[in-house]
């Protein structure tokens, strides 16, 4: 049986894809508390990653906002019931307005 340093060196010498597979396999047998401890030990995502995630979320809500507005406009022209689209429109606009409110966590 190999020693721990030998195993670690062997894993470190693997290509990234194989290292990832080894890591996934190694965590399958861990208990839930060990998995949580491992997850807490990982570094936080970088600022650029967080910014990209926020941009995707905001872009998605803006697309829904514009789509709901266009649907309400179309429904109004056709004299159709706009209640459901109005609900979507106001909900999404409230979310987007909430992004402008200062964070209570940061000062």
C-alpha positions as CSV (number, residue, x, y, z in Angstrom):
1,X,0.0,0.0,0.0
2,X,1.3,3.5,-0.9
3,X,2.0,6.1,1.7
4,X,-0.1,9.3,2.0
5,X,2.7,11.6,0.5
6,X,3.0,9.2,-2.4
7,X,-0.7,9.2,-3.1
8,X,-0.8,13.0,-2.9
9,X,2.1,13.4,-5.3
10,X,0.4,10.9,-7.7
11,X,-2.8,12.9,-7.6
12,X,-1.0,16.2,-8.1
13,X,0.8,14.9,-11.1
14,X,-2.5,14.0,-12.9
15,X,-4.0,16.2,-15.6
16,X,-6.8,18.5,-14.3
17,X,-9.7,16.3,-15.7
18,X,-8.4,13.2,-14.0
19,X,-7.7,15.1,-10.8
20,X,-11.3,16.2,-10.8
21,X,-12.5,12.6,-11.2
22,X,-10.3,11.4,-8.4
23,X,-11.7,14.2,-6.1
24,X,-15.3,13.3,-7.0
25,X,-14.7,9.6,-6.3
26,X,-12.8,10.4,-3.0
27,X,-15.8,12.4,-1.7
28,X,-18.4,9.8,-2.5
29,X,-17.7,7.8,0.7
30,X,-17.5,10.8,3.1
31,X,-20.2,11.5,5.6
32,X,-22.5,14.5,5.2
33,X,-20.6,16.4,8.0
34,X,-17.3,15.7,6.4
35,X,-18.6,16.9,3.0
36,X,-19.9,20.1,4.7
37,X,-16.5,20.6,6.4
38,X,-14.8,20.1,3.0
39,X,-17.1,22.6,1.3
40,X,-16.4,25.2,4.1
41,X,-12.7,24.8,3.6
42,X,-12.9,25.8,-0.1
43,X,-12.1,29.4,-0.9
44,X,-14.8,31.9,-1.7
45,X,-15.5,32.6,-5.4
46,X,-13.5,35.5,-6.8
47,X,-15.1,38.9,-7.4
48,X,-15.2,38.4,-11.1
49,X,-17.1,35.1,-10.7
50,X,-19.7,36.8,-8.4
51,X,-20.0,39.7,-10.8
52,X,-20.7,37.3,-13.7
53,X,-23.3,35.4,-11.7
54,X,-25.1,38.7,-10.7
55,X,-25.0,39.9,-14.3
56,X,-26.7,36.6,-15.5
57,X,-29.4,37.0,-12.8
58,X,-30.0,40.6,-13.6
59,X,-30.0,40.0,-17.3
60,X,-32.5,37.3,-16.9
61,X,-34.8,39.5,-14.9
62,X,-34.5,42.3,-17.3
63,X,-35.5,40.0,-20.2
64,X,-38.5,38.9,-18.3
65,X,-39.3,42.5,-17.5
66,X,-39.1,43.6,-21.1
67,X,-41.1,40.5,-22.2
68,X,-43.8,41.1,-19.7
69,X,-44.0,44.8,-20.8
70,X,-44.3,43.7,-24.5
71,X,-46.9,41.1,-23.7
72,X,-48.9,43.6,-21.7
73,X,-48.7,46.0,-24.6
74,X,-49.9,43.3,-27.0
75,X,-52.7,42.2,-24.7
76,X,-53.9,45.8,-24.4
77,X,-54.0,46.3,-28.1
78,X,-56.0,43.1,-28.5
79,X,-58.3,43.9,-25.6
80,X,-57.2,40.8,-23.7
81,X,-56.9,40.2,-20.0
82,X,-53.6,41.6,-18.8
83,X,-53.9,40.7,-15.1
84,X,-51.4,37.8,-15.2
85,X,-48.9,39.8,-17.2
86,X,-49.3,42.8,-14.8
87,X,-48.5,40.5,-11.9
88,X,-45.3,39.3,-13.6
89,X,-44.4,42.8,-14.6
90,X,-44.8,44.3,-11.1
91,X,-43.0,41.4,-9.4
92,X,-40.0,41.6,-11.7
93,X,-39.9,45.4,-11.4
94,X,-40.0,45.1,-7.6
95,X,-37.0,42.8,-7.8
96,X,-35.1,45.1,-10.0
97,X,-35.9,48.1,-7.8
98,X,-34.7,46.1,-4.8
99,X,-31.3,45.9,-6.4
100,X,-31.0,49.7,-6.0
101,X,-31.6,49.6,-2.3
102,X,-28.4,49.8,-0.2
103,X,-27.4,46.6,1.5
104,X,-28.3,46.4,5.2
105,X,-25.1,44.3,5.7
106,X,-22.6,46.7,4.2
107,X,-22.2,50.2,5.6
